[in-house]
Amino acid sequence: MINWAKNNKVLHIKMTLLEDMLGGRPGRDDILENYVASKAPNAKTMKEELEDRSMEEIIQDRITGFERLNGYPYIYDYHIKGFLKEAWKVCKGISESACSKKKAYKSFIDNQIFIKERRLFFYDSNGMKVKEDQLKTCQRPLRAETMQGPRVSIAKSEAIPAGSYLSFDIEVMDPSLVECVKECFSYSEYKALGQWRSSGKGRCLTEITEVKAS
């Protein structure tokens, strides 16, 4: 019988947000009405604008947010796996990196690297779970080229404040992958988690500590 835990390495991960992290869970469809209302001179004009504009003429605006349990926002473990895949793809393009020596990185992440917690809650600088009333909001324009020409919509997202952190353990079945995992998490300082991360939102400073496997 294989002793799976014999050579496993367990890493404790602490990801502290350098920038607000935007949620990606679809929420309400109320932003469009609020946006039109802010531009209309009066209630009658607002009603007319909403009635006159077809769905092809205006892109619906949405709010995105976080999952919640008893009022505490969280993300699932697969968000971390998604980050690792994106980061590994970047790191493997650097010739001197450990990641460049491991070609089947998606298989490694899916089958040999495991986040031990399913729900990952956020903690504030005092070590307390972040509550939903501590969430911020981020509103921004989204521009897209469509068949009808350029279109602009207004996107709005809930945001976990910078300075909050995630704390969780990762179990790595192959010790030779540990250095790759560390490389990937070092990339979090440049691009990490959540929506609009290409702008720098969701960047993290990650601390890694090796702990004994249980």
N, C-alpha and C positions, 0 to 999 in steps of 0.2 A: 504494500500500500504506500502511495506517495504521501510524504509528510509535506503538505503544501506550505506550512508556515516556517519550515526549517530555515530557509534562506531568505525569507521575505524581509524587506526593509519597510519600516513605517516612518513616514515623514510628517511632522506637525507643520501645518501651513498657517501663517497669519498674513492676510492680505489687507493692508491699510490703504484706504482710498486717498489718493492725492487730488482727485477731482470728483465731483458728484457723479454717481452712477445712475444712469437712466433705466427705468424698468421697461421690459419688452412684452409684458402680458397685455393683450387687447382689453380695452375697457369701454367706456361710454362713447357714444357718437354725438356728443353735444357741443363739440368745439366749433363746428361750422356755424350754428345759430349764433353763438356768442361772438364769433368773428364778424359776421354780417351785421349784427346789432351794434358793434363798435363803430362801424362805418356808416350806418344809416342815420339820417338826421332825426327821425322820429319813429315811433312804433308802427305807424301805418306804412311808411316807406320800407321798414324792415320786413314786414309781412309780405309786401309786394315783391321785394327782392327774392325772398325765399320761395315764393310761389312761382315767380317768373323764370328762375334759373333751373334748367334741367340738370340731371346728374352728369350728363356729358359735358356740361359747361363749367361745372365746379367739381373739383376733387374733394370727396368727403374727408373731413379732418377727424382724427381719432386721438384718444388719450391712451397711453400705455402705462402700465404700472407693474406691481409686484403681487405675487401670491401672498396670502395672509393666513395665519393660524392664531386665533384668539387675539387678533389685532396686531400681531407682530409680522412684518414683512420678511419674506425669505426668497431664496432661489433654490432650485433643485441641483443635485449633484451633476447632472448632465451639462449644466452651464460651464462647469469647470473642465469637463472633458472636451467640450467644444472649444474652450479657450486653449487647452493644451494642443489640440489638433491644429488650430490656426498658428499658434506660436511655434510648434515643431516644424510646420511647413516653412516658416520664415528662417528658423535656425538651421535647418538642413541645407539651406542655400549658402551657408557660410562654411568654407572648406575646412577650417580648423576646428569646427564645433564637434562635440560628441554626437549631436543629432544627425550630422551628415554621414555618420558611419552606420546608422540604422535606417534602412530603406523602407521597411514596411511599418511606418510609424503609426498609421491608423489602427492596424491590427494589434500593435503593442498597447496602445491606449485603451482599446476596447476590451482586450482579453487579459492584460497583465498589470494594469494600473487601476486601482479601485479607490474611490472616495468612500470612506467608512460611514459617513452620515448621509442620509437621503435628503433631508431639508437643511439648508445652510442659512442660519439666521445672522443678522447683522448686529454688531455691538458698538456702543458709543465709546467715547474716550474714557468713561468711568467704568467700563466693563459691563454695562447694563444693556439688555436687548433693546434695539431701536424699536420704538413704537410707531404706529401709523401716523400719529399726530406730529411726529418729528420729520415726516417726509417733506421735501421741497417740491417745486414744480419747475419744469424747463419747457419753454415754448419757443419754437423756431420755425422758419419757413423751409419748405421742401420744394425744390425746383426740379422739374422733369420735362424732357422733350417727348411729346406725344404726337400721334398722327394729326391732331388738330393744331399743333404748334406748342410752344412752351406753356407750361402750366405751373402755378404756384399754389401750394396748400400750406395750411398751418398745422404743425404737429405739436402735441403737448404730451409730456411724460412726467410721471412721478420720479423723484430723484432721492436716492440715499445721500445724505450730506457727506462731503469730504471730511476725513478724519475718522469716520466709522470703519469698522473692520470685520472681516470674515475670519473664523478660526475653525479649522477642521484637520482631520488626519487623512493621509493617503497611504495605501498599502501597495508596495511595488514588489511583484513576484520575482522579477529578475534583477539582481543587484546591479547588473551592468547598465540598467536603464536609469539609475538614480541620478547620474550626472546629466543625462538628457532632461529629466524632469526639472532639475535645478536650473538648467539653461532656459527652459521654457518659461519658468516662473520669473526669471530675471527680465524677460521681455515684457512683463506686465507693467513695468515702469514707462513703457512707450505706448502700449496698446493692450487693453485687457478685457473688461467686461461691460455688458449692457449696450443699449442703443446709442447711436451716434458716437461710437468709440473712435471712429476715424478722426474726430475733431479733438480727441484727447480726453473726452468724458470717460470715467471709469478706470483711469490709470491707477495703478496700485504700487505700493512699495511692499515687496513680499519678503518675509523672514521665514527661513526653513530650519527646523531643528529635527535631527534624527532621534527617534525614541525607540524603546524596545518593543518588539512585537508581542502582543498579548496571547 
